[in-house]
Amino acid sequence: MQKNEVKDLTVGSPMKLILSFAIPMLFGFLFQQFYNMVDTIIVGKCLGVSALAAVGSTGSINFMIIGFCTGACSGFAIPVAQKFGAGDYEGMRKFVANAGWLSAVFAAVMTSTVGFLCMHILQWMNTPEDIIQGAYDYIFVIFLGIPVMFGASLLKILHYGLAFSAMELFFMAAAMVIAFVVSMYSIQFLLGYVKKHDFKFFGYYRIVLGVIVLIYFGLTAILAK
């Protein structure tokens, strides 16, 4: 049976504990930046200078959204960690539940607000007219992913803390390489497809996929009763 170990940062050499916590976290953030850089390379290589400028103009907004999601979830984790350290597991479970509900509320409010104000935000930032539509198309999709960012950030922080294990760093690096290769070939294929065909296939695909997802969740809910 695998033993579930919890590292106690109050026992041992402070310098060694701080380094063992900080260095994997530093590499984790570094790989995340490389992942963003891969997206930029793909846009510049496959879509051109205008698309690259449009994506680049949304960098500060993207950073703000991701920072807010991660920061809020980090704040939720503080009382959870305090209750865990005090051995109050009943109180810890209550804080975890509250963190989940608050994350859902924040995600709903933030997604609806910034989605509605998306074009206005770009205009307030004086985004050039020739790239503002491309910037809107890109950042609006990012805004739609806010609930996923909240859920993933909360799960990661509550389950593992802010540190990254060696296995997580390996998977993050592997995911970055795989995403780069797959994205390059898939985008080139899709660009070649849309040059010869229209977008009807993608419309049908989304409708069919949506129906399948609805049927799946409907059957799951019925069978769970």
Secondary structure, 3 states (H helix, E strand, C coil): CCCCCCCCCCCCCHHHHHHHHHHHHHHHHHHHHHHHHHHHHHHHHHHCHHHHHHHHCCHHHHHHHHHHHHHHHHHHHHHHHHHHHHCCHHHHHHHHHHHHHHHHHHHHHHHHHHHHCHHHHHHHCCCCHHHHHHHHHHHHHHHHCHHHHHHHHHHHHHHHCCCCCHHHHHHHHHHHHHHHHHHHHHHHHHHHHHHHCCCHHHHHHHHHHHHHHHHHHHHHHHHHC
